[in-house]
Amino acid sequence: MDSSIKSSSKPRLSFWQIWNMSFGFFGIQMGFALQNANVSRIFRTLGADIDSLPILWVAAPLTGLLVQPIIGYLSDKTWHPKFGRRRPYFLVGAILASVALFFMPNSPVLWVAAGILWIMDASINVSMEPFRAFVGDNLPESQRAVGFAAQSFFIGIGAYIASRLPEFFTYLGVANNAPEGIIPDSVKYSFYLGGSIFIIAVLWTVLKSREYSPEELQSFESSDPQKFLKKELSSEWFLANGKKQIGYGLASLLLGLIFTFLIFHNSLKKDLIVLSLGLFTLGGVVFILNGILQIKGKNESPFVSIINDLQSMPKVMKQLALVQFFSWFALFSMWIYTTDAVTSHIYGTTDPVSDLYNTGANQVGAMFANYNLIAAIVAFLLPVVAKRSSLRFTHFICLLLGGFGLMSVFYISDPTGWVLTWGPMIGVGIAWASILSMPYAMLSSVLPSNKMGYYMGVFNFFIVIPQLVAASVLGYIVSSWFSGEPIYALMVGGFSMIFAAVLTLRIPAKS
């Protein structure tokens, strides 16, 4: 963008400028939707049982937890006059993700598929993370709800198309069945097409968008200099903070080790180790290391900055964190269990090789496609509703509808007609559109511009942590409490989303 801009406020962008800067999300969501709708099917085809699905899926949230804040931090520090700040990460991530999408349906065995999921999700996260900060960088606050709504629109359209690709190829005569242990061609061709669209869509945004320089961004914040002011902290503060973080870390580490011992001692499901070692123990180690660095005076270390900024995140971000936790716990339960919930509860089969199972799996693809289409349709309505009420109230209503929609699958017995493929998905789609836009619009108004990418990446913690919790406990809950019936995982998800709606009301009314 023109470096001569001296205005203290960002100029409003045209519809097509917002369109171009958001178009890459179309490709990104093609990748995510193919992953969400088909990876459980791929795992089951390669021999995974229902109870092991959550632990196999743990790669997806874990890579997001590690990758997004790092990419956000790096992109905040990046600037090139030609390539910009966020766009290099868009492109590198897209190239790697597209390659992984081509390899995924050709996985010969289960462990290879699990490994490729790890690589694929990490690459998608590299490409996706800077897009949230991209809106905060380029749009004035008055247009950010529209900017995030545009991303929701492309997410919805991309996911709708991707979710229906196996069904589309089946309609064209491509085989939807294969011998045991082989991925059907309908799924393979879907991943090939999705990978191609991914790189093309992201390349469009890279070539058609521009970015403000750090100097321009700072000039735009001149009316609120505290947003760019670096708070100077004394060495005594770092020393005291380091000691405090070591204490927190030791407590978390001890809790994780005790939890792990109890899991083995009582022969509980090993999925729970993700929670005990992955969150409590690893989190404790991170805080201990950060405390040691501060005690040693390494206060300018990027690692120290990342962890301490997490500690001092804005109050609204902390409130939104709880809303995100229960919203994404619900979504993860849906992505993991809908295929087996529909095929067993409604179609009455658990055999992944049977025609009936694959018909049901395609039906789930249609359901996922439909909720994304609904999200695309309502995406631009949400800023209008929010303008007449508030971002908070809009998100509250949408989450309520999503929770009731998810729970309604339990009461459906007939797979024919529109009731299954559309009924529950209307509420879920409205909630999905809001989850992808309203929290980010609320958050972006309280973030410092020079840390926008980092905090958007940290915000992903509150998407990832509930997914790790879900991967740890859902298998245990379904097998121990609900006799292995996956339909009850969707009921748990519905209650979780309704609780998230209630928590939304704690956010300040001006949001």
NORJO-V827503 format. One record per pair of residues at least 6 apart in sequence whose ideal C-beta (glycine too) atoms are under 8 Angstrom apart, sorted by the first residue. I is the first residue (numbers start at 1). J is the second residue. If there is no record, write none. Layout:
# NORJO-V827503
I;J
I;J
This chain:
# NORJO-V827503
1;210
1;211
1;212
1;213
1;216
3;213
3;215
3;216
5;11
5;212
5;216
5;219
6;219
7;219
7;220
8;219
8;220
8;222
8;223
9;140
9;220
9;223
10;138
10;139
10;140
10;212
10;220
11;140
12;139
12;140
12;142
12;143
13;21
13;138
13;139
13;143
17;209
18;139
18;143
18;146
18;147
18;150
19;150
20;204
20;205
20;208
20;209
21;134
21;135
21;138
21;147
21;205
21;208
21;209
22;131
22;135
22;147
22;150
22;151
22;153
22;154
22;205
23;154
23;201
23;204
23;205
23;208
24;90
24;94
24;127
24;131
24;154
24;201
24;202
24;204
24;205
24;206
25;128
25;131
25;151
25;154
25;155
25;158
25;201
26;154
26;155
26;157
26;158
26;197
26;201
27;94
27;158
27;197
27;198
27;199
27;200
27;201
27;202
28;94
28;97
28;124
28;127
28;128
28;131
28;155
28;158
28;198
28;201
28;202
29;154
29;155
29;156
29;157
29;158
29;159
29;162
29;372
30;158
30;159
30;161
30;162
30;194
30;197
30;198
30;201
31;97
31;98
31;101
31;120
31;124
31;162
31;194
31;195
31;198
32;124
32;128
32;159
33;158
33;159
33;160
33;162
33;163
33;194
33;368
33;372
34;101
34;162
34;163
34;165
34;190
34;191
34;194
35;60
35;104
35;117
35;120
35;121
35;124
36;159
36;335
36;368
37;162
37;163
37;364
37;365
37;368
37;369
38;105
38;166
38;187
38;190
38;191
38;365
39;57
39;104
39;113
39;117
40;53
40;57
40;335
40;336
40;339
40;340
41;187
41;339
41;352
41;361
42;104
42;105
42;107
42;113
42;183
42;187
43;52
43;53
43;56
43;110
43;113
43;114
44;50
44;53
44;339
44;340
44;352
45;178
45;180
45;181
45;182
45;183
45;184
45;352
46;107
46;109
46;110
46;113
46;181
46;183
47;110
47;181
48;56
48;110
50;340
50;350
50;478
50;484
50;486
51;269
51;271
51;475
51;478
51;479
51;484
52;475
53;336
53;337
53;340
53;475
54;271
54;336
54;470
54;471
54;472
54;474
54;475
55;270
55;271
55;274
55;471
55;475
56;110
56;114
56;117
57;117
57;332
57;335
57;336
57;467
57;471
58;274
58;278
58;467
58;468
58;471
58;472
59;114
59;115
59;117
59;118
59;121
60;117
60;118
60;121
60;467
61;332
61;463
61;464
61;465
61;467
61;468
61;471
62;118
62;278
62;464
62;468
63;118
63;121
63;122
63;125
64;121
64;125
64;460
64;463
64;464
64;467
65;460
65;461
65;464
65;465
65;468
66;122
67;122
67;125
67;126
67;129
68;125
68;129
68;456
68;457
68;458
68;460
68;464
69;306
69;310
69;454
69;457
69;458
69;460
69;461
70;306
70;457
71;89
71;125
71;126
71;129
71;130
71;453
71;457
72;129
72;130
72;133
72;453
72;454
72;455
72;456
72;457
72;458
73;302
73;305
73;306
73;453
73;454
73;457
74;89
75;85
75;86
75;89
75;129
75;130
75;133
75;453
76;85
76;133
76;450
76;451
76;452
76;453
76;454
78;85
78;86
78;88
78;89
79;85
79;213
79;214
80;88
81;213
84;210
84;211
85;130
85;137
85;211
85;453
86;130
86;131
86;133
86;134
86;137
86;211
86;453
87;130
87;205
87;206
87;209
87;211
89;126
89;127
89;129
89;130
90;127
90;130
90;131
90;202
90;205
90;206
91;127
91;202
91;203
91;206
92;126
92;127
93;123
93;124
93;125
93;126
93;127
93;128
93;202
94;123
94;127
94;198
94;199
94;202
94;203
95;199
96;119
96;122
96;123
96;126
97;120
97;123
97;124
97;126
97;127
97;195
97;198
98;195
98;196
98;198
98;199
99;123
99;195
100;116
100;119
100;120
100;123
100;195
101;120
101;191
101;192
101;194
101;195
101;198
102;191
102;192
102;195
103;116
104;113
104;116
104;117
104;120
104;191
105;183
105;187
105;188
105;190
105;191
106;183
106;188
107;113
107;116
107;183
125;460
127;202
129;453
129;456
129;457
129;460
130;453
131;151
132;148
132;151
132;440
132;456
132;459
133;452
133;453
133;456
134;209
134;211
135;144
135;147
135;148
135;151
135;440
135;444
136;144
136;444
136;447
136;449
136;452
136;456
137;211
137;212
137;217
137;449
137;452
138;147
138;209
138;211
138;212
139;146
139;147
141;444
141;445
144;440
144;441
144;444
144;445
145;382
145;383
145;386
145;387
145;391
145;437
145;438
145;441
146;380
146;383
148;436
148;437
148;438
148;440
148;441
148;444
149;379
149;380
149;382
149;383
149;433
149;437
150;379
150;380
151;436
151;437
152;375
152;376
152;379
152;382
152;432
152;433
152;436
152;437
153;375
153;376
153;379
153;380
154;376
155;372
155;375
155;376
155;436
156;372
156;373
156;374
156;375
156;376
156;377
156;379
156;429
156;432
156;433
157;372
157;373
157;376
158;197
158;201
158;372
159;368
159;369
159;372
159;375
160;369
160;370
160;372
160;373
160;376
161;369
162;190
162;194
162;369
163;365
163;366
163;368
163;369
163;372
164;365
164;366
164;369
165;186
165;189
165;190
165;193
165;194
165;365
166;176
166;184
166;186
166;187
166;190
166;362
166;365
167;186
167;362
167;365
167;366
168;190
169;176
169;185
169;186
169;189
169;190
170;176
170;186
170;362
174;185
174;186
174;189
175;184
175;185
175;186
176;184
176;185
176;186
176;358
176;362
177;184
177;353
177;355
177;358
178;184
178;185
180;353
184;358
212;220
214;450
217;449
217;450
218;228
218;449
218;450
220;449
221;227
221;228
221;449
227;448
227;449
227;450
228;448
228;449
228;450
233;299
235;297
235;299
238;294
238;297
238;299
238;304
239;294
239;295
241;291
241;294
241;308
241;311
242;290
242;291
242;292
242;293
242;294
242;295
243;291
243;295
244;291
245;287
245;288
245;290
245;291
245;294
245;307
245;311
246;287
246;288
246;291
246;292
246;295
247;291
248;284
248;287
249;283
249;284
249;285
249;286
249;287
249;288
249;289
249;290
249;291
250;284
250;288
251;284
252;280
252;281
252;283
252;284
252;287
253;280
253;281
253;284
253;285
253;288
254;284
255;280
255;284
256;276
256;277
256;279
256;280
256;281
256;282
256;283
256;284
257;276
257;281
259;272
259;275
259;276
259;280
260;273
260;276
260;277
260;281
262;268
263;269
263;270
263;272
263;273
263;276
268;476
269;475
269;476
269;479
269;480
271;471
271;472
271;473
271;475
271;476
272;472
272;473
272;476
273;472
274;468
274;471
274;472
275;468
275;469
275;472
275;473
278;468
278;472
279;465
279;468
279;469
286;307
287;307
289;303
290;303
290;304
290;307
290;308
293;299
293;301
293;303
293;304
294;304
298;304
306;454
309;451
309;454
309;455
309;458
310;458
310;461
313;455
313;458
314;446
314;447
316;442
316;443
316;446
316;507
316;508
316;511
317;443
317;446
317;447
317;455
317;459
319;503
319;506
319;507
320;439
320;442
320;443
320;459
320;462
320;507
321;459
321;461
321;462
322;462
322;500
322;503
322;506
323;395
323;399
323;439
323;500
323;503
323;504
323;507
324;439
324;459
324;462
324;463
324;466
324;500
325;462
325;465
325;466
325;500
326;466
326;496
326;497
326;499
326;500
326;503
327;399
327;431
327;435
327;466
327;496
327;497
327;500
328;435
328;462
328;463
328;466
328;467
329;466
329;467
329;469
329;470
329;493
329;496
330;402
330;403
330;406
330;493
330;494
330;496
330;497
330;500
331;432
331;435
331;493
331;497
332;466
332;467
332;470
332;471
332;474
332;493
333;470
333;474
333;489
333;490
333;492
333;493
333;496
334;406
334;428
334;490
334;493
336;470
336;471
336;474
336;489
337;474
337;478
337;486
337;487
337;489
337;490
338;364
338;367
338;368
338;409
338;490
339;360
339;361
339;364
340;350
340;486
341;409
341;486
341;487
341;489
341;490
342;360
342;363
342;364
342;367
342;409
342;415
342;420
343;349
343;350
343;356
343;357
343;360
343;361
343;364
344;350
344;485
344;486
344;487
345;409
345;410
345;485
345;486
345;487
346;360
346;412
346;413
346;414
346;415
346;420
347;356
347;357
347;359
347;360
347;363
347;415
348;356
349;356
349;357
349;360
350;357
351;357
352;358
360;415
363;415
363;420
363;421
366;421
367;420
367;421
367;424
367;425
368;425
370;421
370;422
370;425
370;429
371;425
371;426
371;428
371;429
371;432
372;429
372;432
373;429
374;425
374;426
374;428
374;429
374;430
374;432
374;433
375;429
375;430
375;432
375;433
375;436
376;433
377;429
378;429
378;430
378;433
379;433
379;436
379;437
382;394
382;398
382;433
382;434
382;437
382;438
383;437
383;441
385;394
386;393
386;394
386;438
386;441
390;509
390;510
390;511
391;438
391;441
391;442
391;511
392;442
392;504
392;505
392;507
392;508
392;509
392;511
394;434
394;438
395;434
395;435
395;438
395;439
395;442
395;501
395;504
396;501
396;502
396;504
396;505
397;501
398;430
398;431
398;433
398;434
398;435
398;438
398;501
399;431
399;434
399;435
399;497
399;498
399;500
399;501
399;504
400;498
400;501
401;426
401;427
401;430
401;431
402;427
402;428
402;430
402;431
402;432
402;435
402;497
403;427
403;431
403;494
403;495
403;496
403;497
403;498
403;500
403;501
404;427
404;494
404;498
405;423
405;424
405;425
405;426
405;427
405;428
405;431
405;494
406;424
406;427
406;428
406;490
406;491
406;493
406;494
406;497
407;490
407;491
407;494
407;495
408;423
408;424
408;427
408;494
409;420
409;424
409;487
409;490
410;487
410;488
410;490
410;491
412;419
412;420
412;423
412;424
414;420
431;497
439;459
440;456
440;459
442;507
442;511
443;455
443;456
443;459
444;452
445;511
447;455
447;456
448;455
474;489
474;492
477;488
477;489
477;492
478;484
478;485
478;486
478;488
478;489
481;488
482;488
482;489
